[in-house]
Amino acid sequence: MSAKASIQPSRGDYVRDAETGMVGVVMDFTMGQYWVRPIGGGREWTARPADLCEITQAELLSARVAAANRQRKACGRA
């Protein structure tokens, strides 16, 4: 899969932002940009359509585990 595969994600789709390397879920598309939120929550960021890539199930699982680990550490249960 190309790092800059041209996709048109919908709200709720999981994507990787090739510009930042971050994985998140598409929240909205407005004014020519996608709003993406990190898996597990957090501050949304904007991404250009050309920078969004589909992710594999393995990438999704890895991102979910990382989010769970961050949350666990934040709660003092490391």
LINZIZI-V659177 format. One record per residue. N is the residue number from 1. OMEGA is omega in radians with two decimals (none if undefined). D_CENTER is the distance of its C-alpha to the mean C-alpha in Angstrom with 2 decimals. Layout:
BEGIN
[[N & OMEGA & D_CENTER] [N & OMEGA & D_CENTER]]
END
This chain:
BEGIN
[[1 & 3.14 & 16.85] [2 & 3.12 & 16.77] [3 & -3.13 & 14.25] [4 & 3.11 & 14.52] [5 & -3.14 & 14.98] [6 & 3.13 & 15.67] [7 & 3.06 & 13.87] [8 & -3.06 & 14.13] [9 & 3.08 & 11.36] [10 & 3.07 & 12.62] [11 & -3.14 & 11.74] [12 & 3.12 & 10.17] [13 & 3.06 & 8.71] [14 & -3.07 & 5.75] [15 & 2.97 & 4.79] [16 & 3.09 & 5.03] [17 & -3.09 & 6.61] [18 & 3.13 & 10.05] [19 & -3.07 & 11.55] [20 & -3.06 & 9.88] [21 & -3.10 & 8.62] [22 & 3.09 & 5.53] [23 & 3.14 & 2.74] [24 & -3.14 & 1.46] [25 & -3.13 & 4.75] [26 & -3.14 & 7.13] [27 & -3.07 & 9.90] [28 & 3.01 & 12.45] [29 & -3.13 & 13.95] [30 & 3.10 & 16.84] [31 & 3.06 & 19.13] [32 & 3.14 & 17.55] [33 & 3.06 & 14.06] [34 & 3.00 & 10.82] [35 & -3.06 & 9.71] [36 & 3.12 & 6.07] [37 & 3.11 & 6.15] [38 & 3.06 & 5.14] [39 & -3.09 & 6.18] [40 & 3.12 & 9.87] [41 & -3.13 & 10.13] [42 & -3.08 & 10.79] [43 & 3.10 & 11.24] [44 & 3.02 & 9.40] [45 & 3.10 & 9.43] [46 & 3.13 & 10.69] [47 & 3.07 & 10.01] [48 & 3.14 & 12.84] [49 & -3.11 & 12.96] [50 & -3.11 & 14.32] [51 & -3.09 & 11.45] [52 & -3.12 & 8.89] [53 & 3.01 & 9.44] [54 & 3.08 & 9.63] [55 & 3.11 & 8.89] [56 & 3.07 & 11.86] [57 & 3.12 & 12.79] [58 & 3.11 & 13.47] [59 & 3.12 & 10.07] [60 & 3.12 & 8.79] [61 & 3.13 & 11.93] [62 & 3.13 & 11.62] [63 & 3.12 & 8.40] [64 & 3.11 & 10.33] [65 & 3.12 & 13.43] [66 & 3.12 & 12.28] [67 & 3.12 & 11.27] [68 & 3.10 & 14.68] [69 & 3.10 & 16.45] [70 & -3.13 & 15.39] [71 & 3.14 & 16.56] [72 & 3.11 & 19.67] [73 & -3.14 & 20.57] [74 & 3.14 & 20.18] [75 & 3.12 & 22.64] [76 & -3.14 & 25.03] [77 & -3.12 & 24.92] [78 & none & 24.08]]
END
